[in-house]
Amino acid sequence: MAQNGIYLCDNTGDSASGFGLGSGDLCIPFQQPDGTWGYVFGDCFVGQEATGVYIGSPVMVSQQTFDGSGATPIGFTGSQPQPTCAQLFTYLHKADNGFGYEVSRIPNDAITLTVGGQSRMFIQYTSVNKWVTPPGSATDGSLMAGVAYSDDGGSTWQDFDYHWPGSAQGNNGSLDMMWSFAGVDPDGKLYVFAKAWNGSHFYTADAGRIQLFRYDPVDFFNGRMQTRENWTFTGGAWQWASAGAAAPSSIFGPGNNIGEFSVKRIADTYVMSYFDVSDSSIRTRTAPRPDAVWSAPRRQVVGNQMWPPSHWFVPQLTDLYGGYIHPGSPSTSTMTLIISAWNGVPGHRPYTATQWSDLSV
């Protein structure tokens, strides 16, 4: 029987608690070099957010085998480090670590690449300068973005030298802040989608913009970040251009704000999932290629099933956000998404991740 909102953490007796993880943010799935599955969380606590001991961000647990059919819920079988999880990166929270004041480093996506027989794990993250608050903010609250990598299965991590400046460094609304690794296409290129940081969900100028670029995997593997090619609308047509020749264009026109998002190649189809901030829902789109036209959005799970009427009969998760595609999903008609929820009220699961499986996009 498919999972439909099963709690993966912050729930009595769950598998995460066995590795010291009480409540956690995000839970981004990716395949590790040995074929097992890693799940990367943002800010995590031993107990609930309001009452527990803070662990840090990012934090990772793992699973030996994932059941793509959804018949068996995700159960964590390991952590980094063992036997109790801890923050992966070495930095101080609410401090200046050489880039400016940062509250936390929040992971956006993770991927493993193998080049020349060597496997390397990558996490792209946003360093948060401040959490912007309602009713809205003209600044996105970011400090900078970076890519960290590990050559020892996640035991130790280091940053590439290149970092992307954010709002606190004079580049507000940069579309380089928040990445999703779509993966290596059969054409041999690594495709990456990126957008402005909107982790607080109150950045008023988000406008749903998402850009696309690609790398030769060897270049990305070795941190040659400026070698990318951008998908750009130039001279009345879409085309690929070197980073020095043209900036990437947004693949979508102005629209709703978008928070966390995820893009993965499932079977022969590219699937995009995202938190539609304005609609308070997790939506999906599909395309045959990263640089093809994307389908209209489809609601998968909503924050309020009763209103508006377009939410009627759609599955509900109160206070939802995130929406990460599990790359182990076998098909576009048997998809698994991991959706977060944040309440902030003690005793009401303030930070948790849930599994939704057997979804059709």
C-alpha positions as CSV (number, residue, x, y, z in Angstrom):
1,M,0.0,0.0,0.0
2,A,1.4,3.4,-1.0
3,Q,2.6,5.8,1.6
4,N,0.5,9.0,1.9
5,G,2.1,11.5,4.3
6,I,4.0,9.1,6.6
7,Y,6.3,10.9,9.0
8,L,10.0,10.2,8.6
9,C,11.2,12.1,11.6
10,D,9.8,13.9,14.7
11,N,7.4,10.9,15.3
12,T,7.6,8.5,18.2
13,G,9.4,5.3,17.3
14,D,10.6,6.5,13.8
15,S,13.9,5.3,12.4
16,A,15.5,8.8,12.5
17,S,15.4,8.9,16.2
18,G,17.7,5.8,16.4
19,F,20.4,8.0,14.9
20,G,19.9,11.0,17.2
21,L,17.6,12.9,14.8
22,G,14.4,14.3,16.3
23,S,13.0,17.0,14.1
24,G,14.6,18.0,10.8
25,D,14.1,20.2,7.8
26,L,13.9,19.1,4.1
27,C,15.2,15.5,3.7
28,I,16.7,15.6,0.2
29,P,17.3,12.1,-1.3
30,F,20.2,11.1,-3.5
31,Q,22.1,8.0,-4.4
32,Q,25.5,7.5,-2.7
33,P,28.6,6.1,-4.4
34,D,28.0,2.6,-3.0
35,G,24.4,2.5,-4.4
36,T,22.7,3.2,-1.1
37,W,20.6,6.2,-0.5
38,G,21.5,9.4,1.4
39,Y,19.0,11.9,2.8
40,V,20.2,15.4,3.5
41,F,18.4,17.5,6.1
42,G,18.7,21.2,6.8
43,D,18.4,22.5,10.4
44,C,18.0,19.6,12.7
45,F,17.3,19.0,16.4
46,V,17.7,16.1,18.8
47,G,14.1,16.7,19.9
48,Q,11.5,19.2,18.6
49,E,12.7,22.5,17.2
50,A,11.3,24.5,20.1
51,T,12.6,22.3,22.9
52,G,15.4,20.1,21.5
53,V,19.2,20.4,21.3
54,Y,20.3,21.9,18.0
55,I,22.4,19.5,15.8
56,G,23.2,21.8,12.9
57,S,22.8,21.9,9.1
58,P,23.3,20.0,6.9
59,V,22.8,16.6,8.5
60,M,22.6,13.2,6.7
61,V,21.1,9.8,7.4
62,S,21.1,6.9,5.0
63,Q,19.0,3.9,3.8
64,Q,20.3,0.6,2.5
65,T,17.5,-0.2,0.1
66,F,14.6,2.1,-1.2
67,D,11.3,0.5,-2.3
68,G,10.3,2.6,-5.3
69,S,6.8,1.0,-5.4
70,G,5.9,2.7,-2.2
71,A,4.8,-0.5,-0.5
72,T,7.4,-0.1,2.2
73,P,8.0,3.2,3.9
74,I,11.5,4.8,4.0
75,G,13.4,3.5,7.0
76,F,16.9,4.9,7.8
77,T,19.6,2.4,8.5
78,G,22.7,4.6,9.0
79,S,23.9,8.1,9.7
80,Q,26.9,10.3,9.1
81,P,28.8,9.9,11.3
82,Q,27.8,6.6,12.9
83,P,26.1,5.9,15.2
84,T,24.7,9.4,15.8
85,C,24.3,12.1,13.1
86,A,26.1,15.4,13.3
87,Q,26.6,18.5,11.2
88,L,28.4,17.6,8.0
89,F,30.2,21.0,7.3
90,T,32.7,22.7,9.5
91,Y,31.5,26.2,10.2
92,L,29.9,28.3,13.0
93,H,26.3,29.4,13.1
94,K,25.3,33.0,13.7
95,A,28.9,34.0,13.0
96,D,31.2,35.4,10.3
97,N,33.2,32.4,8.8
98,G,35.0,34.6,6.3
99,F,32.2,35.5,4.0
100,G,30.0,37.7,6.3
101,Y,27.5,37.0,9.0
102,E,25.6,33.7,8.4
103,V,22.8,32.1,10.3
104,S,23.0,28.7,8.7
105,R,24.0,26.8,5.5
106,I,20.9,25.2,4.1
107,P,21.3,22.3,1.5
108,N,19.3,22.6,-1.7
109,D,20.3,19.4,-3.5
110,A,22.9,16.6,-3.5
111,I,24.4,14.3,-6.2
112,T,27.1,11.7,-6.7
113,L,29.3,11.8,-9.9
114,T,31.9,9.3,-10.9
115,V,34.7,10.6,-13.2
116,G,37.7,8.5,-14.2
117,G,36.8,5.8,-11.7
118,Q,36.6,8.3,-8.8
119,S,33.3,8.9,-7.1
120,R,32.5,12.2,-5.4
121,M,29.5,13.5,-3.5
122,F,28.3,17.1,-3.9
123,I,25.9,19.3,-1.9
124,Q,24.9,22.7,-3.2
125,Y,23.8,25.0,-0.4
126,T,22.7,28.5,0.4
127,S,24.3,30.5,3.3
128,V,21.5,32.4,5.0
129,N,22.4,35.9,6.2
130,K,18.9,36.4,7.8
131,W,15.5,34.8,7.7
132,V,13.1,37.4,6.2
133,T,9.7,37.7,7.9
134,P,6.2,38.4,6.9
135,P,4.4,40.2,5.4
136,G,7.2,40.1,2.8
137,S,10.7,41.3,2.0
138,A,12.4,43.0,-1.0
139,T,15.6,41.2,-0.1
140,D,16.0,37.5,-0.2
141,G,18.1,37.1,3.0
142,S,21.0,35.2,1.3
143,L,24.7,35.7,2.0
144,M,26.2,33.5,-0.7
145,A,25.9,30.0,-2.3
146,G,28.5,27.3,-2.6
147,V,29.2,23.7,-3.6
148,A,30.8,21.3,-1.1
149,Y,32.2,17.9,-1.9
150,S,33.2,14.7,-0.2
151,D,35.6,12.0,-1.5
152,D,35.2,9.7,1.5
153,G,31.5,8.9,1.5
154,G,30.4,11.9,3.4
155,S,32.8,11.7,6.4
156,T,34.5,15.0,5.5
157,W,33.5,17.9,3.3
158,Q,35.2,20.9,1.8
159,D,34.1,23.8,-0.4
160,F,35.2,24.6,-3.9
161,D,36.9,28.0,-4.0
162,Y,34.2,29.6,-6.2
163,H,31.1,31.0,-4.4
164,W,28.2,32.9,-5.7
165,P,27.4,36.3,-4.0
166,G,24.0,36.8,-2.5
167,S,21.9,39.6,-1.2
168,A,24.1,40.5,1.8
169,Q,27.1,40.7,-0.6
170,G,25.3,43.1,-3.0
171,N,23.6,40.6,-5.3
172,N,20.0,40.5,-4.2
173,G,17.7,38.1,-6.1
174,S,20.5,36.2,-7.8
175,L,19.2,33.1,-9.6
176,D,22.4,31.2,-8.7
177,M,21.5,30.8,-5.0
178,M,19.3,27.6,-5.0
179,W,20.2,24.7,-7.3
180,S,18.7,21.4,-8.3
181,F,20.8,18.7,-10.0
182,A,18.7,17.2,-12.8
183,G,21.5,14.7,-13.4
184,V,23.7,13.6,-16.3
185,D,21.6,13.3,-19.5
186,P,22.3,10.6,-22.1
187,D,24.0,13.4,-24.1
188,G,26.7,13.4,-21.5
189,K,26.0,16.8,-19.9
190,L,25.2,17.6,-16.3
191,Y,22.1,19.7,-16.2
192,V,21.4,22.1,-13.3
193,F,18.4,24.3,-12.6
194,A,18.7,27.3,-10.3
195,K,16.6,30.1,-8.8
196,A,16.6,32.8,-6.2
197,W,16.8,32.0,-2.6
198,N,13.3,31.9,-1.1
199,G,13.8,29.6,1.9
200,S,11.8,32.0,4.1
201,H,8.9,32.0,1.5
202,F,8.5,35.7,1.9
203,Y,10.8,37.1,-0.8
204,T,8.4,39.3,-2.8
205,A,10.4,39.6,-6.0
206,D,10.8,35.8,-6.5
207,A,8.3,35.8,-9.5
208,G,8.8,32.1,-10.2
209,R,11.9,32.6,-12.2
210,I,14.1,29.5,-12.8
211,Q,17.2,29.3,-15.0
212,L,19.0,26.3,-16.6
213,F,22.7,25.7,-17.3
214,R,24.9,22.7,-17.9
215,Y,28.4,21.4,-17.4
216,D,30.8,18.9,-18.8
217,P,30.8,16.5,-15.7
218,V,34.6,16.5,-15.7
219,D,34.6,20.3,-15.3
220,F,32.0,20.4,-12.5
221,F,33.8,17.4,-10.8
222,N,36.9,19.5,-10.6
223,G,35.3,22.8,-9.6
224,R,35.6,24.6,-12.8
225,M,32.4,26.4,-12.2
226,Q,32.8,29.2,-14.8
227,T,32.9,26.7,-17.7
228,R,29.2,26.2,-17.7
229,E,26.9,26.8,-20.7
230,N,23.7,28.9,-20.2
231,W,20.3,28.2,-21.7
232,T,19.5,31.7,-23.0
233,F,16.8,33.5,-25.1
234,T,18.9,35.6,-27.5
235,G,18.1,37.0,-30.9
236,G,14.5,35.7,-30.7
237,A,15.5,32.1,-30.1
238,W,16.5,29.8,-27.3
239,Q,20.1,28.5,-27.5
240,W,23.1,27.4,-25.5
241,A,25.8,29.9,-25.0
242,S,29.1,30.0,-23.0
243,A,28.8,31.7,-19.6
244,G,30.9,34.5,-20.9
245,A,28.8,35.1,-23.9
246,A,25.3,35.4,-22.5
247,A,23.5,35.1,-19.1
248,P,20.8,32.4,-18.7
249,S,17.2,33.4,-19.2
250,S,14.2,32.3,-17.0
251,I,12.5,29.3,-18.5
252,F,9.2,30.5,-17.0
253,G,7.5,33.9,-17.3
254,P,6.5,36.0,-14.3
255,G,4.3,33.9,-12.0
256,N,3.9,32.7,-8.5
257,N,6.6,32.7,-5.9
258,I,8.5,29.4,-5.7
259,G,10.2,28.1,-2.6
260,E,12.2,24.8,-2.5
261,F,12.3,22.9,-5.8
262,S,13.6,19.6,-7.2
263,V,14.3,18.4,-10.8
264,K,15.2,14.8,-11.6
265,R,15.2,12.5,-14.7
266,I,12.8,9.7,-14.0
267,A,12.8,7.0,-16.7
268,D,12.9,9.0,-19.9
269,T,11.1,12.1,-18.5
270,Y,12.3,15.1,-16.6
271,V,10.2,16.0,-13.6
272,M,10.1,19.3,-11.7
273,S,8.6,19.5,-8.3
274,Y,8.3,22.8,-6.3
275,F,6.5,24.5,-3.4
276,D,4.2,27.1,-4.9
277,V,4.3,29.7,-2.2
278,S,1.3,31.7,-3.5
279,D,-0.9,28.6,-3.9
280,S,0.4,26.8,-0.8
281,S,0.8,23.5,-2.7
282,I,3.4,21.1,-4.1
283,R,3.2,21.2,-7.9
284,T,4.9,19.1,-10.6
285,R,5.8,19.7,-14.3
286,T,7.3,17.4,-16.9
287,A,9.4,17.8,-20.0
288,P,11.2,15.3,-22.4
289,R,14.5,17.2,-22.0
290,P,15.8,19.9,-19.7
291,D,15.8,22.4,-22.5
292,A,12.4,21.5,-23.9
293,V,9.0,23.1,-23.1
294,W,7.6,22.2,-19.7
295,S,4.1,21.1,-19.1
296,A,1.5,23.1,-17.2
297,P,1.7,22.6,-13.4
298,R,-0.2,19.9,-11.6
299,R,-1.1,20.0,-7.9
300,Q,0.1,16.9,-5.9
301,V,-0.4,17.9,-2.3
302,V,-2.0,21.1,-0.9
303,G,-1.8,23.0,2.4
304,N,-5.5,23.4,2.7
305,Q,-7.9,21.0,1.0
306,M,-11.0,23.1,1.6
307,W,-10.0,26.4,-0.1
308,P,-9.7,27.5,-2.8
309,P,-12.0,25.2,-4.8
310,S,-9.1,24.1,-7.0
311,H,-7.7,22.3,-3.9
312,W,-10.8,20.1,-3.4
313,F,-10.1,16.4,-3.4
314,V,-6.3,16.9,-3.5
315,P,-4.3,15.3,-0.7
316,Q,-3.5,17.7,2.2
317,L,-0.5,18.4,4.4
318,T,-0.9,21.4,6.7
319,D,2.0,23.8,6.8
320,L,3.8,22.1,3.9
321,Y,6.8,23.2,1.9
322,G,9.8,21.5,0.1
323,G,8.8,18.7,-2.2
324,Y,11.8,16.6,-3.2
325,I,11.7,14.0,-5.9
326,H,13.2,10.7,-5.0
327,P,15.6,9.7,-7.8
328,G,14.9,6.1,-7.1
329,S,11.3,6.5,-8.3
330,P,10.8,3.9,-11.1
331,S,8.4,5.8,-13.3
332,T,6.4,9.0,-13.6
333,S,3.3,7.1,-12.5
334,T,5.0,5.7,-9.4
335,M,6.7,8.8,-8.0
336,T,7.9,9.4,-4.5
337,L,8.1,12.9,-3.1
338,I,9.4,14.0,0.3
339,I,7.5,17.0,1.6
340,S,8.4,19.0,4.7
341,A,6.1,20.7,7.2
342,W,6.9,23.4,9.7
343,N,4.5,24.6,12.4
344,G,6.6,26.3,15.0
345,V,4.3,25.4,17.8
346,P,5.7,23.1,20.5
347,G,3.9,19.7,20.5
348,H,2.7,20.1,16.9
349,R,5.6,18.5,15.0
350,P,7.4,21.8,14.3
351,Y,9.9,20.3,11.8
352,T,9.3,17.1,10.0
353,A,9.5,15.4,6.6
354,T,6.9,13.1,5.1
355,Q,6.9,10.5,2.4
356,W,4.3,10.5,-0.5
357,S,4.5,7.7,-2.9
358,D,2.7,6.2,-5.9
359,L,2.1,9.7,-7.3
360,S,1.5,10.3,-11.0
361,V,2.9,13.4,-12.6
